[in-house]
Protein backbone atom coordinates (compact mmCIF):
# COMPACT_ATOMS: atom_id res chain seq x y z
CA UNK A 1 0.00 0.00 0.00
CA UNK A 2 1.44 3.36 -0.96
CA UNK A 3 2.15 6.13 1.52
CA UNK A 4 -0.18 8.37 -0.47
CA UNK A 5 -3.06 5.87 -0.12
CA UNK A 6 -2.47 5.75 3.61
CA UNK A 7 -2.48 9.54 3.82
CA UNK A 8 -5.59 10.30 1.77
CA UNK A 9 -7.62 7.14 2.31
CA UNK A 10 -6.70 5.07 5.37
CA UNK A 11 -5.96 7.68 8.05
CA UNK A 12 -8.96 9.93 7.29
CA UNK A 13 -11.54 7.17 7.92
CA UNK A 14 -11.58 7.41 11.75
CA UNK A 15 -11.52 11.22 11.54
CA UNK A 16 -14.41 11.34 9.07
CA UNK A 17 -16.27 8.76 11.15
CA UNK A 18 -15.99 11.13 14.14
CA UNK A 19 -17.40 14.02 12.09
CA UNK A 20 -20.27 11.90 10.75
CA UNK A 21 -21.14 10.26 14.04
CA UNK A 22 -20.99 13.58 15.90
CA UNK A 23 -23.92 14.70 13.77
CA UNK A 24 -25.77 11.48 14.55
CA UNK A 25 -25.01 11.68 18.28
CA UNK A 26 -26.15 15.31 18.50
CA UNK A 27 -29.33 14.88 16.44
CA UNK A 28 -30.52 11.27 16.78
CA UNK A 29 -32.39 11.26 20.08
CA UNK A 30 -34.24 14.55 19.63
CA UNK A 31 -35.02 13.78 16.00
CA UNK A 32 -36.40 10.28 16.62
CA UNK A 33 -38.52 11.50 19.55
CA UNK A 34 -39.94 14.32 17.42
CA UNK A 35 -40.70 12.04 14.46
CA UNK A 36 -41.43 8.70 16.18
CA UNK A 37 -45.21 8.71 15.71
CA UNK A 38 -45.17 9.86 12.10
CA UNK A 39 -42.45 7.29 11.29
CA UNK A 40 -44.52 4.49 12.84
CA UNK A 41 -47.56 5.55 10.78
CA UNK A 42 -45.52 5.84 7.57
CA UNK A 43 -43.43 2.68 8.16
CA UNK A 44 -45.49 0.34 10.39
CA UNK A 45 -43.24 -2.66 9.70
CA UNK A 46 -40.31 -0.72 11.20
CA UNK A 47 -42.18 -0.04 14.45
CA UNK A 48 -39.90 -2.26 16.61
CA UNK A 49 -36.78 -0.59 15.21
CA UNK A 50 -38.24 2.90 15.64
CA UNK A 51 -39.21 2.14 19.25
CA UNK A 52 -35.75 0.68 19.91
CA UNK A 53 -34.05 3.78 18.52
CA UNK A 54 -36.35 5.96 20.63
CA UNK A 55 -34.96 4.33 23.75
CA UNK A 56 -31.35 5.13 22.92
CA UNK A 57 -30.43 8.39 24.60
CA UNK A 58 -27.66 10.72 23.52
CA UNK A 59 -25.17 9.34 26.05
CA UNK A 60 -25.89 5.73 25.06
CA UNK A 61 -25.60 6.62 21.37
CA UNK A 62 -22.28 8.38 22.00
CA UNK A 63 -20.95 5.32 23.84
CA UNK A 64 -22.02 3.08 20.95
CA UNK A 65 -20.29 5.42 18.47
CA UNK A 66 -17.15 5.40 20.63
CA UNK A 67 -17.07 1.59 20.56
CA UNK A 68 -17.27 1.66 16.76
CA UNK A 69 -14.58 4.35 16.59
CA UNK A 70 -12.22 2.21 18.68
CA UNK A 71 -12.60 -0.61 16.16
CA UNK A 72 -11.81 1.76 13.28
CA UNK A 73 -8.75 3.09 15.10
CA UNK A 74 -7.49 -0.44 15.80
CA UNK A 75 -7.98 -1.49 12.18
CA UNK A 76 -6.26 1.70 10.98
CA UNK A 77 -3.29 0.94 13.25
CA UNK A 78 -3.28 -2.63 11.94
CA UNK A 79 -2.99 -1.27 8.40
CA UNK A 80 -0.17 1.07 9.45
CA UNK A 81 1.87 -1.84 10.89
CA UNK A 82 1.21 -3.87 7.74
CA UNK A 83 -0.65 -6.80 9.28
CA UNK A 84 -1.74 -9.74 7.14
CA UNK A 85 -5.02 -9.11 5.30
CA UNK A 86 -4.98 -5.54 6.64
CA UNK A 87 -6.17 -3.99 3.38
CA UNK A 88 -9.06 -6.44 3.09
CA UNK A 89 -10.11 -5.90 6.71
CA UNK A 90 -9.92 -2.13 6.31
CA UNK A 91 -11.71 -2.27 2.94
CA UNK A 92 -14.62 -4.23 4.42
CA UNK A 93 -15.10 -1.56 7.10
CA UNK A 94 -14.64 1.28 4.59
CA UNK A 95 -17.18 -0.24 2.20
CA UNK A 96 -19.66 -0.78 5.04
CA UNK A 97 -19.18 2.86 6.09
CA UNK A 98 -19.72 3.98 2.48
CA UNK A 99 -22.92 1.93 2.24
CA UNK A 100 -23.98 3.43 5.58
CA UNK A 101 -23.66 6.91 4.05
CA UNK A 102 -25.86 5.86 1.12
CA UNK A 103 -28.43 4.45 3.58
CA UNK A 104 -28.78 7.90 5.19
CA UNK A 105 -29.52 9.37 1.79
CA UNK A 106 -32.09 6.65 1.08
CA UNK A 107 -33.66 7.28 4.50
CA UNK A 108 -33.91 11.01 3.75
CA UNK A 109 -35.60 10.23 0.44
CA UNK A 110 -38.01 7.82 2.18
CA UNK A 111 -39.00 10.34 4.87
CA UNK A 112 -38.80 13.26 2.42
CA UNK A 113 -36.65 15.31 4.73
CA UNK A 114 -33.67 15.47 7.01
CA UNK A 115 -32.49 12.42 8.95
CA UNK A 116 -29.57 12.42 11.41
CA UNK A 117 -26.37 11.79 9.48
CA UNK A 118 -27.58 13.27 6.19
CA UNK A 119 -25.68 16.57 6.39
CA UNK A 120 -22.32 14.81 6.67
CA UNK A 121 -23.23 11.92 4.36
CA UNK A 122 -23.60 14.18 1.34
CA UNK A 123 -20.04 15.58 1.30
CA UNK A 124 -18.58 12.27 2.49
CA UNK A 125 -19.94 10.58 -0.64
CA UNK A 126 -16.97 12.09 -2.50
CA UNK A 127 -14.58 10.34 -0.07
CA UNK A 128 -16.56 7.10 -0.44
CA UNK A 129 -16.36 7.37 -4.23
CA UNK A 130 -12.61 8.07 -4.25
CA UNK A 131 -11.97 5.22 -1.81
CA UNK A 132 -14.14 2.75 -3.68
CA UNK A 133 -12.50 3.71 -6.96
CA UNK A 134 -9.06 3.27 -5.38
CA UNK A 135 -10.03 -0.18 -4.12
CA UNK A 136 -11.45 -1.03 -7.55
CA UNK A 137 -7.97 -0.44 -8.99
CA UNK A 138 -6.39 -3.11 -6.78
CA UNK A 139 -9.25 -5.58 -6.22
CA UNK A 140 -11.63 -7.54 -8.38
CA UNK A 141 -15.36 -6.87 -8.45
CA UNK A 142 -16.06 -10.18 -6.73
CA UNK A 143 -13.59 -9.34 -3.95
CA UNK A 144 -15.21 -5.92 -3.48
CA UNK A 145 -18.67 -7.49 -3.32
CA UNK A 146 -17.56 -10.12 -0.81
CA UNK A 147 -15.80 -7.50 1.34
CA UNK A 148 -18.92 -5.30 1.18
CA UNK A 149 -21.15 -8.15 2.32
CA UNK A 150 -18.75 -9.14 5.10
CA UNK A 151 -18.34 -5.50 6.16
CA UNK A 152 -22.08 -4.86 6.33
CA UNK A 153 -22.66 -8.13 8.23
CA UNK A 154 -19.92 -7.32 10.73
CA UNK A 155 -21.18 -3.74 11.01
CA UNK A 156 -24.75 -4.91 11.66
CA UNK A 157 -23.66 -7.40 14.31
CA UNK A 158 -21.37 -4.86 15.93
CA UNK A 159 -24.09 -2.22 15.85
CA UNK A 160 -26.28 -4.49 17.97
CA UNK A 161 -23.38 -4.97 20.39
CA UNK A 162 -22.54 -1.25 20.40
CA UNK A 163 -26.17 -0.31 21.14
CA UNK A 164 -26.26 -2.89 23.94
CA UNK A 165 -23.05 -1.52 25.46
CA UNK A 166 -24.26 2.05 25.00
CA UNK A 167 -27.61 1.38 26.63
CA UNK A 168 -26.00 -0.52 29.50
CA UNK A 169 -23.28 2.06 30.21
CA UNK A 170 -25.38 5.08 29.24
CA UNK A 171 -28.38 4.22 31.37
CA UNK A 172 -29.01 6.75 34.11
CA UNK A 173 -30.06 5.08 37.34
CA UNK A 174 -33.09 6.46 39.17
CA UNK A 175 -30.89 7.48 42.11
CA UNK A 176 -28.53 9.29 39.73
CA UNK A 177 -31.46 11.18 38.16
CA UNK A 178 -32.67 12.33 41.58
CA UNK A 179 -29.18 13.67 42.39
CA UNK A 180 -29.02 15.72 39.18
CA UNK A 181 -30.07 19.40 39.47
N, C-alpha and C positions, 0 to 999 in steps of 0.2 A: 504494500500500500504506500502510495507516495506521501511525502510530507505535506504537499499541497492538499491532497484529499483529506488528510487528518485535520488540517487547519480550517478548511472551508466546509467540511461535511461532518466529520466525526465529533470534534470538540463542540461545535455549536448545538448539537442535539440536546444535551442537558440544559443548556442556557435557554434555548427556545422553548423547551418543555416548561421551564420555570415561568417564562413570560405567559405562555398559553394557559397553564394551570392556575396562575395567579388570577386571571380573568374568571376562570371557572370557580375558584374558591370564593372570590369576592361576590360573584353574582348568583351562584347556583341556588343557595338556600332561599334567598328572598324571591328569586324568580320562580322557582317551583312552587313556593307557597302562594304566590300571587296568581299563578296560572293553573294550579292543580285541578280545580273543578272543571275548567274549560278543556283541559287536556284529557281528563277522564271522559267527558262527553264526546269529544272529537275522536279519541282513540280508546274505546272501551276495553279492547283486548290488552292494552298496555297498563290497565289499572293497577295490577300488583307492582309493576316497576315504578309507576308514578308515585304510588303510596310509599314504596321503599325509599325512593329518592327524597320524598318529603320529610322523611325521618332523619336524614343525614344533615346534621347541623354544619355550620361553617368550620368549627374546630375539627369535627370528625372528617370532613371533606379535606381539610388541610393536612391532617395526619395521613390520610389515604394517599394524597398527592405526594407527600414526603416519602412514603414507602416506595412509590413508583420511581421517584427521582433517585433514590438511593440505588435502585437496580440499574437505572440508566448510567449513573456515575460509575458503578462497579464495572459495567460492560464497557464503558468508554475507557476506563483504566486498563481493562483486559486487552482492548485493541491496542492501546499505547505500548503495552509490554509485549505485544506480538504473540498472544496466546493462540494455541491451535483452534481453528474454526472461528477465530475472533470476528472476521469480516462477516461470516454467515450469521453468527449470533447477533452482531450489531445490526446487520441488514434486516433481520426478522423484526427487531424492535423498531427500527426506522420505518419499515414498510407498514407495520401496525400503527405507528404514530401518524403516518401519512394518511392511512385509511381513516383513522380517527378524525382527522381534520375534515376529510370529505363527508364523514357522517354528520358533523356539525352543520355543514352546508345543506345536506339533505334534510336534517331536522328543521332548519330555518325555513326551507321551502315547504315542508309539510305543515308547519305551524303558521306559515305566512308572516314571519316576523323574526325578531331577535331571539336567539337562544344563547345561554352562557357558552362561551368558547368561540362564537362566530366571529367576533371582531378580530381576534388574533388568528383564526383559521384562514381568513381570506389572504392576508399577506404571507402567511407561512406556506401557502400552496406553492409559491415560487420556490421556496427551499425544498419542499417535497418533490417538485418536478425536477429540479436540478439533481437532487440526490438519487431519485429513481432513474433518471437518465444516466447518471454516473454508474450506478449499479448495472444497468442494462449493458453498458460497455464492457463489463468484466464478467457477467453472468448470463446464463441462458434464460430464455423465457420460462422454461419449466422450473429452473432453480428459483427464479423470482416468485413464481406462483406458489411453490412449495414453502418458501420462506415467508411469504405473505400469510399463507394459511396457518403455518406454525406460529408466526408472530401474533396473529389475531387470536388464536386459541390460547396461547400463553397469556396474552394481555387480558382476555376475558376471564380466565381462571384467576389471574393475579388481581384483577379488579374486584372480584368477589372477596378475596383475601384482604385486600387493602381496605375495602369498605368495612369488613368485619373488624379489622384492627382499628380503623378510625372510629367506628361506633363504640368499640370497647374502651379505647383510651380517651376518646373525646366526650364520653358521656359525663354529664354533670350530675353528681349525686344530689339527692334532695337536701342533705345537710350542707353541701357546698353552696347550693342555690340560696339557702336561707342566710348564709354568711355574707353573700354578695350584697353590696349596697344597692 
